[in-house]
Amino acid sequence: MKQIPIKEEYITLGKFLKYVGILNNGGEIKSFLLSNDILVNDTPEKRRGRKLRNNDKVNVGGNVYEVVSDVH
């Protein structure tokens, strides 16, 4: 599991996918979410606006990321 630090209280799933380098731009997000299985805390997620907070785990194609925020 790779820890991804953020400086805000939360980050949206769409921004997160760009931040970790899975997507290059925002235009790809909607189709990517529709055609790929994304799990947030082991629950399927298709909303690009889903807020990811400290300790949330995101599974993208078997790669697991943990959101780490220093703002609580």
N, C-alpha and C positions, 0 to 999 in steps of 0.2 A: 504494500500500500504506500502510495506516495502522498506526502503531506503538502498541501497547497496553502501557503499563507496569504491572507487577505488583510487589508487595513481598515475595512469597513465592518459594520455589524453583520451585513449579508452581501451576497452577490447573486445575481439571477443566473439561472442555468444557462441561458444564452450567452451571457458575458463570460461565464465560467468556461464554457467550451472554447471560446476564443482565447481566453487568458492562458489556458493550458496548451494551446496550440493544436487542438483537434480540428478547429475550423479557422479559415482565414478571414472571413468577413461575415457580417450579420445576415446577408442574403442567403446564406447556406443553412442557417439554423432550422428554419421551419421544415424543409425537406429532409434534413438530417434526422431530426427528431421523429418524423413520420416513418422513416425507413430503417431506423436503428433502435435496438432495445437499450434504453437507458434506465438504470435503477438508481433511485435516491433512497438510501436507508432500506434497501431490499424491496422497494415498492416501485413498480413501473411508472415512469414519468414522461409525459409528452408536452408539458407546458414550458415554453422557453422563459416565461416570467417567474417560474418557481424560485422562491427565495431559498438560497443555501446559507445556512448559518454554521457557527462553530460546531465542530465534531460531526457534521453531516458527511455521509459517505456516498460517493457517486461512482457507479460502475458503468463503464463505457467499453463494451466489447471485451469484457474480462479484465480490463485495467481498472483498478480501484484507486480512487483519490479521496483523501480526507481534507475537508475544509478546516483550516485553522485560523481563527480570528483573534487578534489581541484586543478587540473591543467586545465587551460583554454587557 
